[in-house]
Amino acid sequence: MSQNLRHCLKHRLPDIVAGAYGDAVIGAEREIGLERSVIPDVCPWTIDEALNGSLPA
């Protein structure tokens, strides 16, 4: 991966994660009937936790 692309992705990653999390929340609401009020408004994990595989099981 080029250095320029890596730099661009690094700066866009927070927005990408936020958008993906929002989509996942909508999917969870539809698929398993969760109420929005029980789901955190923002992703509860940091990008580093997600990338390093240190999310809770």
N, C-alpha and C positions, 0 to 999 in steps of 0.2 A: 504494500500500500504506500502510495507516495506521501511524503511529509505534508504536502499541501492538503491532501484529502484528509489525512489524520487530524490536522489542525482544524479543518472545517467541521469534521464530525465531532470532535471534542467540544467545540463550542455550541453545536446544535443538539448534543445529546440530552441535556435537561429538557428541552422542548419535545424531543422525540419520546422520551420516557413519559413525560406528562401526558402527551397525546395517547400513547399506548395504554397507560394506566386508565385514563378516562374511557377508552374503548372497552377495556376489560371490565370496568365497573358496570357499564351499560350491559355487557354480555352476561355478567353475573346476575344482574337484576332480572334479565329476561329468562335466562336458562334455569336458575334455581330459586327465583322469586325472592331474592334478598331485598330488603328495604334499603333505600339510599342512606337512611339515617344510621345504619349499622356499619357502613363502609367509610373508611377515612376519606376525606376530601382530596388529599394528596397521597401519593405513594409513600407508605411508611418506611421504606427502605431506601438507603442511599444508592447511588449509581455504583459505587465501589462494592457495596455488599452484593448487589445483583451480578456484577461482572466477576467477582471473586468466588461466587458460589457459596456465599455464607448466609443465604436466606434460611429462615427457619423451615424445618421439614414439615 
